[in-house]
Amino acid sequence: MKLLFDARWIENEKPDGMTRFCTEVIKELNKRSEVELFLLVTNADQAKKFPENRYLLSNHPSSFIEFFQSLRLNKYGFDAVFCPHYFFGGNFRKFILIRTVYDLIPFVHPYLGSSFQWKLFFSNKLFLKMILSISEGIATISETVKNQIAEVTHRPIAVISCASMDVNIKNHGGSKSLLYIGRYETYKNVEILIQAMEFLPGFTLLLAGYCEEMRKIDLLKNSQAKDRIVFLGRIDDAAYLRLLESCDALVMPSKDEGFGLPVVEAMNAGCPVICSNIPIFREIAGKAALFFEVNDAQGLANQVKALEDPEFRKGIIEQSLINVQRFSWKNSAKELLKFIHSRGS
């Protein structure tokens, strides 16, 4: 199969969940002898991690000329194009096109300060429905999101799960610290995590990921525990793994998610996970995490305290290590190829 992977969404300077997804799936596809893999990039830097792959330079996906993308690509004779986003110029294509929708969060929790272009193309459900129709199939990362997308399109949908990075550490806890890593939009519900710190004297909350200064001020303005809350900013994988090794638990308080990659990464490191009780975390974490209601700061604090029982903590870790085996990038690449083949038959 001659497959083109749209790698224009890779952010090497500020890697995010999409970058992780792209990088790991490309690595696994490169191990498949039946695949001749090419990359579509906006600059050579996006392809530097994959010297074995030939690449094509193209426009940024947000450019108006993106609508003619397929016309430019037809001459290369690709059997299929996989886009790890839903925004791709698919009109007049002569190949199988698979788009990706990670979640519907921009449509359910739109950012009011976003640009007109973003509101028109990236948080407009009518536009999403139209553009998904211009494809042979839709990939997503969880059954929860698959069910949501099925209400928007009748195109076939396949689940291509995320998985943990390789981890060579083992959590030992005992640092009296809790870790959060992610963004700080309101749906991430970091407010409830900060409120819970008032019920957890002696604990420190470590907040990783970029957060604007005004957002920090807003989050801390009413906190009685601000001296025990530390904003770490962006951290690299090595620092992230050190935190997973030492913290008492990873906490994910979101009101909505498409997957929750830190959940499986923490579990793979033997780090206990405490999650908000929402469908996606029930799907991904199963019985291997502790749950609290999204607006219950006291409930969150109670789950942290429950982990102070050594036997209970040991049991949660054992379940975590079993649960995380359900997810692998190797299987994700296999499922993607299976889906592409099914859409060409």
Secondary structure, DSSP 8 states (H G I E B T S, - for coil): -EEEEE-TT--SSS--HHHHHHHHHHHHHTT-TT-EEEEEESSGGGGTT-TTSEEEE---TTSGGGGGHHHHHGGG--SEEE-SSS----TT-SSEEEEE---SHHHHS--TT--HHHHHHTS-HHHHHHHHTSSSEEEES-HHHHHHHTTT--S-EEE---------------S-EEEEES--SGGG-HHHHHHHGGG-TT-EEEEEB---HHHHHHHHTT-S-GGGEEEEES--HHHHHHHHHH-SEEEE--S--S--HHHHHHHHTT--EEEES-HHHHHHHTTSSEEE-TT-HHHHHHHHHHTTSHHHHHHHHHHHHHHGGG--HHHHHHHHHHHHHHHH-
